[in-house]
Amino acid sequence: MSYSSFSQTVTDSTKIVLTKPVAKLVIKDIVVGDQLKIQLKTTEELLKQTNGKLETQSILVTNLESQVLNYKSIIGELNSKSTIQSQLSKDLEKALKAQKRRTFLYKVGTIAGGVATLLLLVQK
């Protein structure tokens, strides 16, 4: 195999002749460059997939935060209803006690009135 060198005497300027060590280095650089292109393409695809997953997770987090706010709202409403129900129960107990007192007083008054009427009727 013979290698000729490029000089100013060569008239065909489309041909570049390299020495064997330089040709080996050029081939190594081309192979490394091709490998780096493949690696870059793979890294870009991986980055796209990762960004897609990140976007999906962001949507899920937003959805979960919305659900948490909704549940907190529901809990607040239920606590409010519980407080109102407790107050209504206390008011009902007070009204029931008052009604029992009135009923007792009506019974006592009726019995007293009946006894008084009987006493009046017996005295005549």
DSSP file (Angstrom, degrees, kcal/mol; ACC not computed):
  #  RESIDUE AA STRUCTURE BP1 BP2  ACC     N-H-->O    O-->H-N    N-H-->O    O-->H-N    TCO  KAPPA ALPHA  PHI   PSI    X-CA   Y-CA   Z-CA
    1    1 A M              0   0    0      0, 0.0     2,-0.4     0, 0.0     0, 0.0   0.000 360.0 360.0 360.0 131.0    0.0    0.0    0.0
    2    2 A S        -     0   0    0      2,-0.0     2,-0.5     0, 0.0     0, 0.0  -0.915 360.0-157.4-117.8 144.1    1.5    3.3   -0.9
    3    3 A Y        -     0   0    0     -2,-0.4     2,-0.4    14,-0.1    16,-0.1  -0.965   6.6-160.9-118.1 129.5    0.5    6.7    0.4
    4    4 A S        -     0   0    0     -2,-0.5     2,-0.3    14,-0.1    -2,-0.0  -0.834  16.6-127.6-108.1 152.1    1.3    9.8   -1.5
    5    5 A S        -     0   0    0     -2,-0.4     2,-0.4    11,-0.0    13,-0.1  -0.636  21.1-110.3 -98.7 156.2    1.3   13.1    0.1
    6    6 A F        +     0   0    0     11,-0.5     2,-0.3    -2,-0.3    10,-0.1  -0.673  46.5 161.0 -85.0 132.6   -0.5   16.2   -1.0
    7    7 A S    >   -     0   0    0     -2,-0.4     3,-1.2     1,-0.0     0, 0.0  -0.862  55.0 -95.3-141.9 178.5    1.6   18.9   -2.4
    8    8 A Q  T 3  S+     0   0    0     -2,-0.3    -2,-0.0     1,-0.2    -1,-0.0   0.603 116.1  67.2 -74.0  -9.8    1.2   22.0   -4.6
    9    9 A T  T 3  S+     0   0    0      2,-0.0     2,-0.3     0, 0.0    -1,-0.2   0.650  75.9  99.2 -85.2 -15.1    2.1   20.0   -7.6
   10   10 A V    <   -     0   0    0     -3,-1.2    -4,-0.0     1,-0.2     3,-0.0  -0.574  53.2-168.6 -74.8 130.6   -1.1   17.9   -7.5
   11   11 A T        +     0   0    0     -2,-0.3     2,-1.0     1,-0.1    -1,-0.2   0.689  67.8  81.2 -94.4 -20.2   -3.6   19.2   -9.9
   12   12 A D    >   +     0   0    0      1,-0.2     3,-0.7     2,-0.1    -1,-0.1  -0.765  55.6 179.3 -87.4 102.8   -6.6   17.2   -8.7
   13   13 A S  T 3   +     0   0    0     -2,-1.0    -1,-0.2     1,-0.2    -3,-0.0   0.489  69.3  72.2 -85.6  -3.0   -7.7   19.2   -5.7
   14   14 A T  T 3  S+     0   0    0      2,-0.0     2,-0.5     0, 0.0    -1,-0.2   0.635  85.7  78.0 -83.2 -14.1  -10.7   16.9   -4.9
   15   15 A K    <   -     0   0    0     -3,-0.7     2,-0.5     2,-0.0    -3,-0.0  -0.828  59.5-171.9-101.2 128.8   -8.4   14.2   -3.6
   16   16 A I        -     0   0    0     -2,-0.5     2,-0.5   -10,-0.1   -11,-0.0  -0.983   7.5-159.8-118.8 126.4   -6.8   14.4   -0.2
   17   17 A V        -     0   0    0     -2,-0.5   -11,-0.5   -14,-0.0     2,-0.3  -0.914  10.0-168.9-110.0 127.1   -4.2   11.8    0.6
   18   18 A L        -     0   0    0     -2,-0.5   -14,-0.1   -13,-0.1     2,-0.1  -0.789  24.3-110.2-113.3 155.1   -3.4   11.2    4.3
   19   19 A T     >  -     0   0    0     -2,-0.3     4,-3.0     1,-0.1     5,-0.2  -0.402  38.3-104.1 -75.4 162.3   -0.6    9.3    5.9
   20   20 A K  H  > S+     0   0    0      1,-0.2     4,-2.3     2,-0.2     5,-0.2   0.903 119.0  46.7 -58.7 -47.3   -1.4    6.1    7.7
   21   21 A P  H  > S+     0   0    0      0, 0.0     4,-2.0     0, 0.0    -1,-0.2   0.906 115.7  46.2 -63.9 -39.1   -1.2    7.4   11.3
   22   22 A V  H  > S+     0   0    0      2,-0.2     4,-2.5     1,-0.2    -2,-0.2   0.902 111.0  52.6 -68.7 -39.7   -3.3   10.5   10.4
   23   23 A A  H  X S+     0   0    0     -4,-3.0     4,-2.5     1,-0.2    -1,-0.2   0.905 108.5  50.8 -61.8 -41.3   -5.8    8.3    8.5
   24   24 A K  H  X S+     0   0    0     -4,-2.3     4,-2.6    -5,-0.2    -1,-0.2   0.917 110.9  48.5 -61.5 -43.6   -6.2    6.1   11.6
   25   25 A L  H  X S+     0   0    0     -4,-2.0     4,-2.6     2,-0.2    -2,-0.2   0.895 111.0  50.6 -64.2 -39.6   -6.8    9.1   13.8
   26   26 A V  H  X S+     0   0    0     -4,-2.5     4,-2.4     2,-0.2    -2,-0.2   0.918 111.1  48.2 -63.9 -43.0   -9.4   10.5   11.3
   27   27 A I  H  X S+     0   0    0     -4,-2.5     4,-2.7     2,-0.2    -2,-0.2   0.918 111.2  50.6 -63.7 -43.0  -11.2    7.1   11.3
   28   28 A K  H  X S+     0   0    0     -4,-2.6     4,-2.9     1,-0.2     5,-0.2   0.929 111.0  48.9 -59.4 -44.9  -11.1    7.0   15.1
   29   29 A D  H  X S+     0   0    0     -4,-2.6     4,-2.7     2,-0.2    -2,-0.2   0.892 111.2  49.7 -62.9 -39.3  -12.6   10.6   15.2
   30   30 A I  H  X S+     0   0    0     -4,-2.4     4,-2.5     2,-0.2    -2,-0.2   0.928 112.8  46.7 -65.2 -44.1  -15.3    9.6   12.7
   31   31 A V  H  X S+     0   0    0     -4,-2.7     4,-2.5     2,-0.2    -2,-0.2   0.929 114.2  47.2 -63.4 -45.3  -16.2    6.5   14.7
   32   32 A V  H  X S+     0   0    0     -4,-2.9     4,-2.6     1,-0.2    -2,-0.2   0.910 111.8  51.4 -62.8 -41.5  -16.2    8.5   18.0
   33   33 A G  H  X S+     0   0    0     -4,-2.7     4,-2.1    -5,-0.2    -2,-0.2   0.910 110.1  48.7 -61.7 -42.5  -18.3   11.2   16.4
   34   34 A D  H  X S+     0   0    0     -4,-2.5     4,-2.2     2,-0.2    -2,-0.2   0.910 111.8  49.4 -63.6 -41.6  -20.9    8.6   15.1
   35   35 A Q  H  X S+     0   0    0     -4,-2.5     4,-2.7     1,-0.2    -2,-0.2   0.903 110.2  50.7 -63.8 -40.4  -21.0    7.1   18.6
   36   36 A L  H  X S+     0   0    0     -4,-2.6     4,-2.7     2,-0.2    -1,-0.2   0.867 107.9  53.0 -66.4 -35.2  -21.6   10.5   20.2
   37   37 A K  H  X S+     0   0    0     -4,-2.1     4,-2.4     2,-0.2    -2,-0.2   0.927 111.6  45.8 -63.2 -44.0  -24.4   11.2   17.7
   38   38 A I  H  X S+     0   0    0     -4,-2.2     4,-2.5     2,-0.2    -2,-0.2   0.917 113.7  49.2 -64.2 -42.9  -26.1    8.0   18.7
   39   39 A Q  H  X S+     0   0    0     -4,-2.7     4,-2.6     1,-0.2    -2,-0.2   0.907 111.2  49.6 -63.5 -41.4  -25.5    8.7   22.4
   40   40 A L  H  X S+     0   0    0     -4,-2.7     4,-2.5     2,-0.2    -2,-0.2   0.913 111.1  49.2 -63.5 -43.2  -26.9   12.2   21.9
   41   41 A K  H  X S+     0   0    0     -4,-2.4     4,-2.2     2,-0.2    -2,-0.2   0.921 112.8  47.4 -62.4 -44.2  -30.0   10.9   20.1
   42   42 A T  H  X S+     0   0    0     -4,-2.5     4,-2.5     1,-0.2    -2,-0.2   0.904 112.2  50.0 -63.6 -41.9  -30.6    8.3   22.9
   43   43 A T  H  X S+     0   0    0     -4,-2.6     4,-2.4     2,-0.2    -2,-0.2   0.894 109.9  50.7 -64.1 -40.2  -30.1   11.0   25.6
   44   44 A E  H  X S+     0   0    0     -4,-2.5     4,-2.2     2,-0.2    -2,-0.2   0.905 111.1  48.2 -65.0 -41.0  -32.6   13.3   23.8
   45   45 A E  H  X S+     0   0    0     -4,-2.2     4,-2.4     2,-0.2    -2,-0.2   0.914 112.3  49.2 -63.8 -42.6  -35.2   10.5   23.6
   46   46 A L  H  X S+     0   0    0     -4,-2.5     4,-2.6     1,-0.2    -2,-0.2   0.892 110.2  51.2 -63.0 -39.9  -34.7    9.6   27.3
   47   47 A L  H  X S+     0   0    0     -4,-2.4     4,-2.7     2,-0.2    -1,-0.2   0.891 108.8  51.1 -64.8 -40.1  -35.0   13.3   28.1
   48   48 A K  H  X S+     0   0    0     -4,-2.2     4,-2.3     2,-0.2    -2,-0.2   0.931 111.9  46.9 -62.0 -45.1  -38.3   13.5   26.2
   49   49 A Q  H  X S+     0   0    0     -4,-2.4     4,-2.5     2,-0.2    -2,-0.2   0.916 112.9  49.0 -63.0 -43.0  -39.6   10.4   28.0
   50   50 A T  H  X S+     0   0    0     -4,-2.6     4,-2.6     1,-0.2    -2,-0.2   0.906 110.9  49.8 -64.1 -41.6  -38.5   11.8   31.4
   51   51 A N  H  X S+     0   0    0     -4,-2.7     4,-2.4     2,-0.2    -1,-0.2   0.884 110.1  51.7 -64.3 -37.7  -40.2   15.2   30.6
   52   52 A G  H  X S+     0   0    0     -4,-2.3     4,-2.3     2,-0.2    -2,-0.2   0.922 111.4  46.5 -63.0 -43.9  -43.4   13.4   29.7
   53   53 A K  H  X S+     0   0    0     -4,-2.5     4,-2.7     2,-0.2    -2,-0.2   0.903 111.7  51.6 -64.4 -40.6  -43.4   11.5   32.9
   54   54 A L  H  X S+     0   0    0     -4,-2.6     4,-2.4     2,-0.2    -2,-0.2   0.903 109.8  49.2 -63.1 -41.1  -42.7   14.7   34.8
   55   55 A E  H  X S+     0   0    0     -4,-2.4     4,-2.2     2,-0.2    -1,-0.2   0.913 111.4  49.4 -64.8 -41.7  -45.6   16.4   33.2
   56   56 A T  H  X S+     0   0    0     -4,-2.3     4,-2.4     1,-0.2    -2,-0.2   0.915 111.6  48.8 -62.5 -42.5  -47.8   13.5   34.0
   57   57 A Q  H  X S+     0   0    0     -4,-2.7     4,-2.8     2,-0.2    -2,-0.2   0.877 109.0  53.3 -65.9 -36.4  -46.7   13.5   37.6
   58   58 A S  H  X S+     0   0    0     -4,-2.4     4,-2.4     2,-0.2    -1,-0.2   0.911 109.7  48.2 -63.7 -40.9  -47.3   17.3   37.8
   59   59 A I  H  X S+     0   0    0     -4,-2.2     4,-2.5     2,-0.2    -2,-0.2   0.915 112.4  49.3 -64.3 -42.3  -50.9   16.7   36.5
   60   60 A L  H  X S+     0   0    0     -4,-2.4     4,-2.8     2,-0.2    -2,-0.2   0.908 110.7  49.6 -63.5 -41.8  -51.4   13.9   39.1
   61   61 A V  H  X S+     0   0    0     -4,-2.8     4,-2.7     2,-0.2    -2,-0.2   0.924 111.4  49.0 -63.3 -44.0  -50.0   16.1   41.9
   62   62 A T  H  X S+     0   0    0     -4,-2.4     4,-2.1     2,-0.2    -2,-0.2   0.917 112.4  48.7 -61.1 -42.8  -52.3   19.0   40.8
   63   63 A N  H  X S+     0   0    0     -4,-2.5     4,-2.3     2,-0.2    -2,-0.2   0.918 112.3  48.0 -62.8 -44.3  -55.3   16.5   40.7
   64   64 A L  H  X S+     0   0    0     -4,-2.8     4,-2.5     2,-0.2    -2,-0.2   0.887 110.0  51.8 -66.2 -38.3  -54.4   15.2   44.2
   65   65 A E  H  X S+     0   0    0     -4,-2.7     4,-2.3     2,-0.2    -1,-0.2   0.895 109.5  50.7 -63.5 -38.8  -54.0   18.7   45.6
   66   66 A S  H  X S+     0   0    0     -4,-2.1     4,-2.3     2,-0.2    -2,-0.2   0.907 110.4  49.3 -63.8 -41.9  -57.5   19.5   44.2
   67   67 A Q  H  X S+     0   0    0     -4,-2.3     4,-2.9     2,-0.2    -2,-0.2   0.907 109.2  52.1 -64.0 -40.8  -58.9   16.3   45.8
   68   68 A V  H  X S+     0   0    0     -4,-2.5     4,-2.6     2,-0.2    -2,-0.2   0.923 110.4  48.1 -61.0 -44.7  -57.3   17.2   49.2
   69   69 A L  H  X S+     0   0    0     -4,-2.3     4,-2.2     2,-0.2    -1,-0.2   0.901 111.8  50.4 -62.1 -40.1  -58.9   20.7   49.0
   70   70 A N  H  X S+     0   0    0     -4,-2.3     4,-2.4     2,-0.2    -2,-0.2   0.924 111.2  47.7 -63.4 -44.4  -62.2   19.1   48.2
   71   71 A Y  H  X S+     0   0    0     -4,-2.9     4,-2.8     2,-0.2    -2,-0.2   0.891 110.5  51.9 -64.9 -39.0  -61.9   16.7   51.1
   72   72 A K  H  X S+     0   0    0     -4,-2.6     4,-2.5     2,-0.2    -1,-0.2   0.903 109.7  50.1 -62.6 -39.8  -61.0   19.5   53.5
   73   73 A S  H  X S+     0   0    0     -4,-2.2     4,-2.4     2,-0.2    -2,-0.2   0.918 111.1  48.5 -63.0 -43.6  -64.0   21.4   52.3
   74   74 A I  H  X S+     0   0    0     -4,-2.4     4,-2.7     2,-0.2    -2,-0.2   0.919 111.4  49.8 -62.8 -43.7  -66.2   18.4   52.9
   75   75 A I  H  X S+     0   0    0     -4,-2.8     4,-2.6     1,-0.2    -2,-0.2   0.908 110.3  50.9 -62.0 -42.0  -64.7   17.9   56.4
   76   76 A G  H  X S+     0   0    0     -4,-2.5     4,-2.3     2,-0.2    -1,-0.2   0.913 111.1  47.8 -61.3 -43.1  -65.3   21.6   57.2
   77   77 A E  H  X S+     0   0    0     -4,-2.4     4,-2.7     2,-0.2    -2,-0.2   0.914 112.4  49.0 -64.4 -41.8  -69.0   21.3   56.1
   78   78 A L  H  X S+     0   0    0     -4,-2.7     4,-2.5     2,-0.2    -2,-0.2   0.890 110.6  50.4 -66.4 -38.1  -69.5   18.1   58.1
   79   79 A N  H  X S+     0   0    0     -4,-2.6     4,-2.4     2,-0.2    -1,-0.2   0.910 111.2  49.4 -63.0 -41.0  -67.9   19.8   61.2
   80   80 A S  H  X S+     0   0    0     -4,-2.3     4,-2.5     2,-0.2    -2,-0.2   0.929 112.0  47.6 -63.0 -45.3  -70.2   22.7   60.7
   81   81 A K  H  X S+     0   0    0     -4,-2.7     4,-2.9     1,-0.2    -2,-0.2   0.891 111.1  52.1 -62.4 -39.2  -73.2   20.4   60.4
   82   82 A S  H  X S+     0   0    0     -4,-2.5     4,-2.5     2,-0.2    -2,-0.2   0.909 110.1  48.1 -64.1 -42.1  -72.1   18.5   63.5
   83   83 A T  H  X S+     0   0    0     -4,-2.4     4,-2.4     2,-0.2    -2,-0.2   0.924 113.6  46.9 -63.5 -44.6  -71.8   21.8   65.5
   84   84 A I  H  X S+     0   0    0     -4,-2.5     4,-2.6     2,-0.2    -2,-0.2   0.917 112.5  50.0 -63.4 -43.4  -75.3   22.8   64.3
   85   85 A Q  H  X S+     0   0    0     -4,-2.9     4,-2.3     2,-0.2    -2,-0.2   0.898 110.4  50.4 -63.1 -40.2  -76.7   19.4   65.1
   86   86 A S  H  X S+     0   0    0     -4,-2.5     4,-2.2     2,-0.2    -1,-0.2   0.919 111.5  47.8 -62.9 -43.8  -75.2   19.5   68.6
   87   87 A Q  H  X S+     0   0    0     -4,-2.4     4,-2.6     1,-0.2    -2,-0.2   0.901 111.1  51.0 -64.0 -40.9  -76.7   23.0   69.2
   88   88 A L  H  X S+     0   0    0     -4,-2.6     4,-2.5     2,-0.2    -1,-0.2   0.893 108.8  52.0 -63.8 -38.8  -80.1   21.8   67.9
   89   89 A S  H  X S+     0   0    0     -4,-2.3     4,-2.5     2,-0.2    -2,-0.2   0.918 110.6  47.7 -63.0 -43.4  -79.9   18.8   70.3
   90   90 A K  H  X S+     0   0    0     -4,-2.2     4,-2.3     2,-0.2    -2,-0.2   0.926 112.6  48.8 -63.4 -43.8  -79.1   21.1   73.3
   91   91 A D  H  X S+     0   0    0     -4,-2.6     4,-2.4     1,-0.2    -2,-0.2   0.894 111.3  50.2 -62.4 -39.3  -82.0   23.5   72.3
   92   92 A L  H  X S+     0   0    0     -4,-2.5     4,-2.6     2,-0.2    -1,-0.2   0.894 108.7  51.8 -66.9 -40.1  -84.3   20.5   72.0
   93   93 A E  H  X S+     0   0    0     -4,-2.5     4,-2.5     2,-0.2    -2,-0.2   0.916 110.9  48.3 -61.1 -42.7  -83.3   19.2   75.4
   94   94 A K  H  X S+     0   0    0     -4,-2.3     4,-2.4     1,-0.2    -2,-0.2   0.923 112.9  47.6 -62.8 -43.8  -84.0   22.6   76.9
   95   95 A A  H  X S+     0   0    0     -4,-2.4     4,-2.5     2,-0.2    -2,-0.2   0.886 111.7  50.8 -65.0 -38.1  -87.4   22.8   75.2
   96   96 A L  H  X S+     0   0    0     -4,-2.6     4,-2.6     2,-0.2    -2,-0.2   0.911 110.4  48.7 -66.1 -42.8  -88.2   19.3   76.3
   97   97 A K  H  X S+     0   0    0     -4,-2.5     4,-2.3     2,-0.2    -2,-0.2   0.916 112.6  48.6 -61.9 -42.5  -87.3   20.1   79.9
   98   98 A A  H  X S+     0   0    0     -4,-2.4     4,-2.5     1,-0.2    -2,-0.2   0.915 112.0  48.9 -63.8 -41.8  -89.5   23.3   79.7
   99   99 A Q  H  X S+     0   0    0     -4,-2.5     4,-2.9     2,-0.2    -2,-0.2   0.892 109.8  51.5 -65.4 -38.8  -92.4   21.2   78.3
  100  100 A K  H  X S+     0   0    0     -4,-2.6     4,-2.8     2,-0.2    -1,-0.2   0.902 110.0  50.2 -63.6 -40.1  -92.0   18.6   81.0
  101  101 A R  H  X S+     0   0    0     -4,-2.3     4,-3.0     2,-0.2    -2,-0.2   0.940 112.3  46.7 -61.7 -46.1  -92.2   21.4   83.6
  102  102 A R  H  X S+     0   0    0     -4,-2.5     4,-2.9     2,-0.2    -2,-0.2   0.922 112.9  49.2 -62.2 -43.2  -95.3   22.9   82.0
  103  103 A T  H  X S+     0   0    0     -4,-2.9     4,-2.5     2,-0.2    -1,-0.2   0.924 112.2  48.6 -62.2 -43.4  -96.9   19.5   81.8
  104  104 A F  H  X S+     0   0    0     -4,-2.8     4,-3.0     2,-0.2    -2,-0.2   0.927 112.5  48.2 -61.0 -45.1  -96.0   18.8   85.4
  105  105 A L  H  X S+     0   0    0     -4,-3.0     4,-3.1     1,-0.2    -2,-0.2   0.895 111.4  50.4 -64.6 -38.4  -97.5   22.2   86.5
  106  106 A Y  H  X S+     0   0    0     -4,-2.9     4,-2.7     2,-0.2    -1,-0.2   0.906 112.3  47.4 -64.4 -39.7 -100.6   21.5   84.4
  107  107 A K  H  X S+     0   0    0     -4,-2.5     4,-2.9     2,-0.2     5,-0.2   0.939 114.4  45.8 -65.3 -46.6 -101.0   18.1   86.1
  108  108 A V  H  X S+     0   0    0     -4,-3.0     4,-3.0     1,-0.2     5,-0.2   0.924 115.2  48.0 -61.7 -43.7 -100.4   19.6   89.5
  109  109 A G  H  X S+     0   0    0     -4,-3.1     4,-2.9    -5,-0.2    -2,-0.2   0.892 112.3  48.7 -64.3 -39.4 -102.8   22.5   88.7
  110  110 A T  H  X S+     0   0    0     -4,-2.7     4,-2.8     2,-0.2    -2,-0.2   0.924 114.0  45.5 -66.3 -43.8 -105.4   20.1   87.4
  111  111 A I  H  X S+     0   0    0     -4,-2.9     4,-2.8     2,-0.2     5,-0.2   0.931 115.1  47.7 -65.3 -43.3 -105.2   17.9   90.5
  112  112 A A  H  X S+     0   0    0     -4,-3.0     4,-2.7    -5,-0.2    -2,-0.2   0.914 113.6  48.2 -63.4 -41.2 -105.3   20.9   92.7
  113  113 A G  H  X S+     0   0    0     -4,-2.9     4,-2.5    -5,-0.2    -2,-0.2   0.905 112.5  48.6 -65.0 -40.4 -108.3   22.3   90.8
  114  114 A G  H  X S+     0   0    0     -4,-2.8     4,-2.4     2,-0.2    -2,-0.2   0.910 113.4  46.7 -64.8 -42.4 -110.0   18.9   91.0
  115  115 A V  H  X S+     0   0    0     -4,-2.8     4,-2.6     2,-0.2    -2,-0.2   0.909 113.1  49.4 -66.0 -42.4 -109.3   18.6   94.7
  116  116 A A  H  X S+     0   0    0     -4,-2.7     4,-2.4    -5,-0.2    -2,-0.2   0.902 111.4  49.3 -64.1 -40.3 -110.5   22.2   95.3
  117  117 A T  H  X S+     0   0    0     -4,-2.5     4,-2.6     2,-0.2    -2,-0.2   0.920 111.7  48.6 -65.4 -43.2 -113.7   21.5   93.3
  118  118 A L  H  X S+     0   0    0     -4,-2.4     4,-2.5     2,-0.2    -2,-0.2   0.904 111.3  50.1 -63.5 -40.7 -114.3   18.4   95.3
  119  119 A L  H  X S+     0   0    0     -4,-2.6     4,-1.9     2,-0.2    -2,-0.2   0.907 111.8  47.9 -63.7 -40.7 -113.8   20.3   98.5
  120  120 A L  H  X S+     0   0    0     -4,-2.4     4,-0.9     1,-0.2    -2,-0.2   0.904 113.7  47.1 -65.3 -40.9 -116.1   23.0   97.4
  121  121 A L  H  < S+     0   0    0     -4,-2.6    -2,-0.2     1,-0.2    -1,-0.2   0.852 112.5  49.6 -70.3 -34.1 -118.7   20.4   96.4
  122  122 A V  H  < S+     0   0    0     -4,-2.5    -1,-0.2     1,-0.2    -2,-0.2   0.836 106.2  56.7 -73.1 -33.9 -118.4   18.5   99.7
  123  123 A Q  H  <        0   0    0     -4,-1.9    -1,-0.2     1,-0.3    -2,-0.2   0.738 360.0 360.0 -72.4 -24.1 -118.7   21.7  101.8
  124  124 A K     <        0   0    0     -4,-0.9    -1,-0.3    -3,-0.2    -2,-0.2   0.451 360.0 360.0 -84.2 360.0 -122.1   22.6  100.3
